[in-house]
Amino acid sequence: MRLRIRKETNRETRYFFNLDKLQDNAVKASYIVEVENRFQELAACEEEKPPNELWEATKSSIKDAASGILARGKKKKKKPWITVETLDLIENRRSLKPRISQSEQGRKEYAKANAAV
């Protein structure tokens, strides 16, 4: 009997923020003020903290400010790897391939179709 050890994964879900809102100057200014206020709160804390705790506090303050002002963005729809037009060009090239050895005109047509792909 064989036993497999699985790696424990604690993946944090990523959130995408609507960064297009930062193009608006009013939203941009309010986001900057919010982040600066949160950093002032972190700087006001006089006790020494380890770097990891400081990093977590900084990261959470930026995320909280972004979630409050920017809101979550929509996921972008993925484009297909090869479009239908490209597949049509490939099929056209495939149909011209037997003509290469038949004539000079067939060779030129195949070269043109090959360059188009």
C-alpha positions in Angstrom: 0.0 0.0 0.0 1.3 3.5 -0.9 0.4 6.6 0.8 0.6 10.0 -0.8 1.2 13.2 1.1 -0.8 16.1 -0.1 0.4 19.6 0.1 -1.9 21.7 2.1 -3.0 24.8 0.1 -4.3 27.9 1.7 -4.9 30.0 -1.4 -6.3 33.4 -0.8 -8.9 34.5 -3.4 -7.7 37.4 -5.4 -10.0 40.3 -5.9 -9.8 42.6 -8.8 -10.6 46.2 -8.3 -12.2 48.5 -10.9 -9.1 50.6 -11.6 -10.9 52.5 -14.4 -12.6 54.6 -11.7 -9.2 56.1 -10.9 -9.4 58.1 -14.2 -12.0 60.3 -12.5 -10.1 63.0 -10.5 -12.6 63.1 -7.6 -12.4 59.3 -7.0 -8.7 59.4 -7.4 -8.4 62.2 -4.8 -10.7 60.4 -2.3 -8.7 57.2 -2.7 -5.4 59.0 -2.1 -6.8 60.7 1.1 -8.2 57.4 2.4 -4.8 55.6 1.9 -2.9 58.5 3.5 -5.2 58.5 6.5 -4.7 54.8 7.0 -0.9 55.2 6.7 -1.0 57.9 9.3 -2.8 55.5 11.7 0.0 53.0 11.1 2.7 55.6 11.7 1.0 56.8 14.9 1.4 53.3 16.4 4.5 53.7 18.6 5.2 50.0 19.5 7.8 48.1 17.5 6.3 45.4 15.3 8.1 42.8 13.2 8.3 43.5 9.5 5.8 40.7 8.6 3.1 42.3 10.8 3.9 45.7 9.3 3.6 44.3 5.8 0.3 42.6 6.6 -1.1 45.8 8.1 0.0 47.9 5.1 -1.5 45.4 2.7 -4.8 45.2 4.5 -5.1 48.9 4.7 -4.5 49.4 1.0 -7.0 46.6 0.2 -9.6 48.0 2.6 -9.3 51.5 1.1 -9.6 50.1 -2.5 -12.6 47.9 -1.6 -14.4 50.9 -0.1 -13.8 53.3 -2.9 -13.0 51.4 -6.1 -15.3 48.4 -5.7 -14.6 45.1 -7.4 -14.1 45.0 -11.1 -15.5 42.6 -13.5 -13.4 39.8 -14.9 -12.4 40.2 -18.5 -13.7 37.6 -20.9 -10.9 35.6 -22.3 -10.3 35.6 -26.0 -10.0 32.4 -27.9 -6.4 31.4 -28.7 -7.1 30.9 -32.5 -9.8 32.8 -34.2 -12.2 31.4 -36.8 -10.6 33.6 -39.5 -7.2 32.1 -38.7 -8.6 28.6 -38.9 -10.1 29.4 -42.3 -6.7 30.7 -43.5 -5.0 27.5 -42.3 -7.6 25.4 -44.1 -7.1 27.4 -47.3 -3.3 26.9 -47.0 -3.8 23.2 -46.5 -5.9 22.9 -49.6 -3.2 24.7 -51.7 -0.4 22.5 -50.5 -0.8 19.8 -53.2 -0.5 22.4 -55.9 3.1 23.3 -54.9 4.7 20.6 -57.0 2.3 21.1 -60.0 3.1 24.6 -61.2 4.9 27.8 -60.5 1.5 29.5 -60.0 0.5 27.0 -57.3 3.8 27.6 -55.5 3.1 31.4 -55.5 -0.4 30.9 -54.2 0.8 28.7 -51.4 3.5 31.2 -50.5 0.9 34.0 -50.3 -1.5 31.8 -48.2 1.4 30.8 -45.9 2.4 34.5 -45.4 -1.2 35.3 -44.5 -1.3 32.7 -41.7 
